[in-house]
């Protein structure tokens, strides 16, 4: 039985690809089809891929009894699709700057001390508003203490920030982080959502606390990378 994708799925595919084939990046206009990545799977959005006529025929054509060349693999098609989606939606994401405070030489939060941590996020775009979610994890030594128990900082609330605006906030870390000599680190993951409802996760940023000075500095990598070198 022939199955069909919903109009909602089709519209999202067409918007995110700007009607380009997700295999060859050709502009298709009306000559574009929404194909199944895996013909054995259903009609959900994750199994849909916008393609030109040529590649709609090719992605399902492969004779395993007489193999020549290389067939299109499911994982390959999904990665190709994501590259095209990113290419034609990334202009919808404004540049965001975020960091923890107090930072070295930053007087705006000079009185803020553990267990409170300051958080600043700025929309450096000229006209695009930003919609995003923030997820913050806390690490003490090599132990993960989990996500901040606050919907603003655990991905539960969608933030809105107009172009040129800045948000100053703060959150609390567990009391066990206040005393002791173990390294305290916080990892921030910001995921923007564009006007076509596509998510754009930014690279996670990790921050280390300098206990004797009372400020945070930014690590050049994520906690998952750092913990490889922690005792």
C-alpha positions as a LaTeX table, in Angstrom:
\begin{tabular}{lrrr}
\hline
Residue & $x$ (\AA) & $y$ (\AA) & $z$ (\AA) \\
\hline
Unk1 & 0.00 & 0.00 & 0.00 \\
Unk2 & 1.33 & 3.43 & $-0.95$ \\
Unk3 & 1.67 & 5.75 & 1.99 \\
Unk4 & 1.76 & 9.51 & 2.07 \\
Unk5 & 3.34 & 12.10 & 4.30 \\
Unk6 & 1.13 & 14.63 & 6.05 \\
Unk7 & 0.84 & 18.18 & 4.76 \\
Unk8 & 2.58 & 19.39 & 7.92 \\
Unk9 & 5.57 & 17.14 & 7.24 \\
Unk10 & 5.72 & 18.14 & 3.57 \\
Unk11 & 5.59 & 21.85 & 4.40 \\
Unk12 & 8.40 & 21.55 & 6.93 \\
Unk13 & 10.55 & 19.60 & 4.46 \\
Unk14 & 10.00 & 22.17 & 1.71 \\
Unk15 & 10.71 & 25.15 & 3.98 \\
Unk16 & 13.82 & 23.67 & 5.58 \\
Unk17 & 15.31 & 22.65 & 2.21 \\
Unk18 & 14.10 & 25.76 & 0.33 \\
Unk19 & 12.96 & 23.24 & $-2.32$ \\
Unk20 & 16.48 & 21.88 & $-2.92$ \\
Unk21 & 17.25 & 18.21 & $-3.43$ \\
Unk22 & 18.92 & 16.85 & $-0.30$ \\
Unk23 & 21.23 & 14.62 & $-2.38$ \\
Unk24 & 22.52 & 16.93 & $-5.13$ \\
Unk25 & 21.47 & 20.38 & $-3.81$ \\
Unk26 & 19.70 & 21.19 & $-7.07$ \\
Unk27 & 16.98 & 23.85 & $-6.98$ \\
Unk28 & 13.84 & 21.93 & $-7.88$ \\
Unk29 & 10.95 & 24.36 & $-7.72$ \\
Unk30 & 7.81 & 22.38 & $-8.52$ \\
Unk31 & 9.86 & 19.33 & $-9.51$ \\
Unk32 & 10.54 & 18.12 & $-5.98$ \\
Unk33 & 9.23 & 15.08 & $-4.15$ \\
Unk34 & 9.20 & 13.96 & $-0.53$ \\
Unk35 & 10.68 & 10.47 & $-0.43$ \\
Unk36 & 10.98 & 7.82 & 2.27 \\
Unk37 & 14.54 & 7.41 & 3.54 \\
Unk38 & 13.69 & 3.92 & 4.73 \\
Unk39 & 10.81 & 2.41 & 2.72 \\
Unk40 & 10.12 & 0.01 & 5.59 \\
Unk41 & 9.55 & 2.82 & 8.09 \\
Unk42 & 6.56 & 5.09 & 8.49 \\
Unk43 & 5.51 & 8.59 & 7.48 \\
Unk44 & 7.03 & 10.51 & 10.36 \\
Unk45 & 9.13 & 13.60 & 9.67 \\
Unk46 & 12.44 & 11.84 & 10.45 \\
Unk47 & 11.86 & 9.39 & 7.59 \\
Unk48 & 11.17 & 12.10 & 5.00 \\
Unk49 & 13.69 & 13.59 & 2.58 \\
Unk50 & 13.07 & 16.18 & $-0.20$ \\
Unk51 & 14.67 & 15.03 & $-3.46$ \\
Unk52 & 14.62 & 15.67 & $-7.19$ \\
Unk53 & 13.05 & 13.15 & $-9.60$ \\
Unk54 & 16.42 & 11.60 & $-10.45$ \\
Unk55 & 17.46 & 10.94 & $-6.89$ \\
Unk56 & 14.01 & 9.77 & $-5.81$ \\
Unk57 & 14.48 & 6.98 & $-8.30$ \\
Unk58 & 18.10 & 6.33 & $-7.37$ \\
Unk59 & 17.82 & 6.10 & $-3.57$ \\
Unk60 & 15.59 & 3.06 & $-3.90$ \\
Unk61 & 17.34 & 1.43 & $-6.84$ \\
Unk62 & 20.03 & $-1.09$ & $-5.98$ \\
Unk63 & 20.30 & $-4.72$ & $-7.04$ \\
Unk64 & 21.95 & $-6.60$ & $-4.18$ \\
Unk65 & 22.01 & $-9.74$ & $-6.36$ \\
Unk66 & 24.25 & $-7.93$ & $-8.84$ \\
Unk67 & 25.84 & $-5.13$ & $-6.81$ \\
Unk68 & 27.60 & $-2.37$ & $-8.68$ \\
Unk69 & 28.60 & 0.94 & $-7.14$ \\
Unk70 & 27.41 & 1.90 & $-3.66$ \\
Unk71 & 23.80 & 2.17 & $-2.60$ \\
Unk72 & 22.52 & 5.17 & $-0.68$ \\
Unk73 & 22.65 & 4.25 & 3.00 \\
Unk74 & 20.00 & 5.41 & 5.47 \\
Unk75 & 22.52 & 7.19 & 7.68 \\
Unk76 & 24.13 & 8.82 & 4.64 \\
Unk77 & 20.80 & 10.17 & 3.42 \\
Unk78 & 19.96 & 11.57 & 6.85 \\
Unk79 & 23.30 & 13.35 & 7.09 \\
Unk80 & 22.93 & 14.75 & 3.57 \\
Unk81 & 19.47 & 15.99 & 4.49 \\
Unk82 & 20.75 & 17.73 & 7.63 \\
Unk83 & 23.49 & 19.47 & 5.63 \\
Unk84 & 20.92 & 20.88 & 3.22 \\
Unk85 & 18.51 & 21.86 & 5.99 \\
Unk86 & 21.32 & 23.67 & 7.82 \\
Unk87 & 22.49 & 25.44 & 4.66 \\
Unk88 & 19.06 & 26.90 & 3.97 \\
Unk89 & 17.99 & 27.77 & 7.53 \\
Unk90 & 21.16 & 28.99 & 9.30 \\
Unk91 & 20.58 & 32.55 & 8.09 \\
Unk92 & 17.46 & 32.56 & 10.28 \\
Unk93 & 19.53 & 32.26 & 13.47 \\
Unk94 & 20.85 & 35.48 & 15.06 \\
Unk95 & 24.31 & 35.47 & 16.71 \\
Unk96 & 24.06 & 34.85 & 20.44 \\
Unk97 & 26.70 & 35.47 & 23.10 \\
Unk98 & 26.32 & 33.84 & 26.51 \\
Unk99 & 28.54 & 33.49 & 29.56 \\
Unk100 & 28.56 & 33.03 & 33.32 \\
Unk101 & 29.30 & 35.81 & 35.77 \\
Unk102 & 31.11 & 37.12 & 37.64 \\
Unk103 & 33.95 & 37.03 & 35.15 \\
Unk104 & 37.42 & 38.36 & 35.80 \\
Unk105 & 37.17 & 42.14 & 35.82 \\
Unk106 & 33.36 & 42.12 & 35.56 \\
Unk107 & 31.83 & 44.42 & 38.19 \\
Unk108 & 28.16 & 43.95 & 37.27 \\
Unk109 & 27.83 & 40.87 & 39.45 \\
Unk110 & 30.69 & 41.57 & 41.86 \\
Unk111 & 28.49 & 40.76 & 44.87 \\
Unk112 & 27.16 & 37.49 & 43.46 \\
Unk113 & 28.70 & 34.48 & 45.18 \\
Unk114 & 28.00 & 30.76 & 45.37 \\
Unk115 & 25.55 & 29.14 & 45.49 \\
Unk116 & 24.22 & 31.85 & 43.10 \\
Unk117 & 25.67 & 32.02 & 39.58 \\
Unk118 & 25.02 & 34.82 & 37.11 \\
Unk119 & 24.04 & 34.11 & 33.50 \\
Unk120 & 24.12 & 36.63 & 30.65 \\
Unk121 & 22.90 & 36.12 & 27.09 \\
Unk122 & 23.00 & 38.76 & 24.36 \\
Unk123 & 21.36 & 38.88 & 20.93 \\
Unk124 & 23.98 & 40.48 & 18.67 \\
Unk125 & 21.76 & 40.36 & 15.60 \\
Unk126 & 20.59 & 43.51 & 13.86 \\
Unk127 & 16.95 & 42.56 & 13.34 \\
Unk128 & 16.19 & 38.86 & 13.94 \\
Unk129 & 14.62 & 38.01 & 17.31 \\
Unk130 & 15.94 & 34.89 & 19.03 \\
Unk131 & 13.98 & 31.95 & 20.41 \\
Unk132 & 16.05 & 29.45 & 22.33 \\
Unk133 & 16.25 & 26.97 & 25.19 \\
Unk134 & 18.98 & 26.77 & 27.82 \\
Unk135 & 20.18 & 23.59 & 29.50 \\
Unk136 & 22.78 & 23.85 & 32.25 \\
Unk137 & 24.58 & 20.94 & 33.93 \\
Unk138 & 26.72 & 21.08 & 37.06 \\
Unk139 & 29.84 & 19.01 & 37.76 \\
Unk140 & 31.78 & 18.76 & 41.00 \\
Unk141 & 35.10 & 17.01 & 40.53 \\
Unk142 & 34.34 & 14.10 & 38.22 \\
Unk143 & 30.75 & 13.79 & 39.51 \\
Unk144 & 27.82 & 15.09 & 37.51 \\
Unk145 & 25.28 & 16.71 & 39.83 \\
Unk146 & 22.70 & 16.95 & 37.07 \\
Unk147 & 20.73 & 19.69 & 35.37 \\
Unk148 & 19.78 & 22.89 & 37.20 \\
Unk149 & 16.37 & 22.42 & 38.85 \\
Unk150 & 14.74 & 25.42 & 37.22 \\
Unk151 & 12.67 & 25.31 & 33.99 \\
Unk152 & 14.51 & 28.37 & 32.65 \\
Unk153 & 17.81 & 26.52 & 32.81 \\
Unk154 & 16.74 & 22.93 & 32.20 \\
Unk155 & 15.27 & 23.36 & 28.73 \\
Unk156 & 11.68 & 23.63 & 29.92 \\
Unk157 & 11.00 & 27.23 & 28.91 \\
Unk158 & 11.41 & 28.88 & 25.51 \\
Unk159 & 13.25 & 32.17 & 25.89 \\
Unk160 & 12.52 & 35.23 & 23.70 \\
Unk161 & 15.18 & 37.87 & 23.06 \\
Unk162 & 14.80 & 40.69 & 20.55 \\
Unk163 & 17.70 & 41.93 & 18.45 \\
Unk164 & 20.18 & 44.05 & 20.37 \\
Unk165 & 18.75 & 43.04 & 23.76 \\
Unk166 & 20.51 & 41.43 & 26.71 \\
Unk167 & 19.16 & 39.20 & 29.46 \\
Unk168 & 20.75 & 39.12 & 32.92 \\
Unk169 & 19.72 & 36.20 & 35.12 \\
Unk170 & 21.01 & 33.96 & 37.85 \\
Unk171 & 20.47 & 30.45 & 39.18 \\
Unk172 & 21.50 & 28.38 & 42.17 \\
Unk173 & 23.83 & 25.39 & 42.32 \\
Unk174 & 23.63 & 22.65 & 45.01 \\
Unk175 & 24.92 & 23.70 & 48.42 \\
Unk176 & 27.62 & 21.03 & 48.31 \\
Unk177 & 29.33 & 23.11 & 45.62 \\
Unk178 & 29.97 & 26.01 & 47.98 \\
Unk179 & 32.57 & 24.48 & 50.28 \\
Unk180 & 35.41 & 22.15 & 49.49 \\
Unk181 & 38.31 & 22.15 & 47.08 \\
Unk182 & 36.94 & 20.04 & 44.22 \\
Unk183 & 36.77 & 21.60 & 40.78 \\
Unk184 & 33.38 & 23.14 & 40.07 \\
Unk185 & 32.38 & 23.26 & 36.42 \\
Unk186 & 29.20 & 24.22 & 34.64 \\
Unk187 & 28.29 & 23.29 & 31.08 \\
Unk188 & 25.81 & 25.43 & 29.14 \\
Unk189 & 23.94 & 24.14 & 26.08 \\
Unk190 & 21.93 & 26.70 & 24.11 \\
Unk191 & 19.59 & 25.54 & 21.34 \\
Unk192 & 18.04 & 28.16 & 19.07 \\
Unk193 & 14.75 & 27.59 & 17.24 \\
Unk194 & 14.28 & 29.48 & 13.98 \\
Unk195 & 11.04 & 30.84 & 12.55 \\
Unk196 & 10.51 & 27.60 & 10.60 \\
Unk197 & 10.67 & 25.68 & 13.89 \\
Unk198 & 14.04 & 24.06 & 13.21 \\
Unk199 & 16.40 & 23.57 & 16.15 \\
Unk200 & 20.02 & 24.71 & 15.93 \\
Unk201 & 22.06 & 23.43 & 18.89 \\
Unk202 & 25.13 & 25.53 & 19.56 \\
Unk203 & 28.31 & 23.90 & 20.77 \\
Unk204 & 28.27 & 23.40 & 24.55 \\
Unk205 & 30.38 & 25.81 & 26.60 \\
Unk206 & 32.09 & 24.76 & 29.81 \\
Unk207 & 33.05 & 27.12 & 32.65 \\
Unk208 & 35.39 & 26.55 & 35.61 \\
Unk209 & 35.12 & 28.37 & 38.92 \\
Unk210 & 38.18 & 29.97 & 40.51 \\
Unk211 & 37.36 & 29.55 & 44.18 \\
Unk212 & 39.96 & 31.85 & 45.70 \\
Unk213 & 39.08 & 34.69 & 43.29 \\
Unk214 & 35.32 & 34.14 & 43.02 \\
Unk215 & 34.96 & 34.30 & 39.23 \\
Unk216 & 34.35 & 32.00 & 36.23 \\
Unk217 & 36.50 & 31.45 & 33.17 \\
Unk218 & 35.51 & 29.78 & 29.92 \\
Unk219 & 37.02 & 26.42 & 28.98 \\
Unk220 & 37.78 & 25.86 & 25.27 \\
Unk221 & 35.84 & 22.59 & 25.17 \\
Unk222 & 32.98 & 20.60 & 26.73 \\
Unk223 & 33.00 & 18.73 & 30.02 \\
Unk224 & 32.88 & 15.38 & 28.19 \\
Unk225 & 36.25 & 16.23 & 26.67 \\
Unk226 & 37.69 & 17.65 & 29.88 \\
Unk227 & 36.83 & 14.64 & 32.01 \\
Unk228 & 39.16 & 12.45 & 29.92 \\
Unk229 & 42.03 & 14.31 & 31.53 \\
Unk230 & 40.65 & 14.61 & 35.05 \\
Unk231 & 41.97 & 12.36 & 37.79 \\
\hline
\end{tabular}
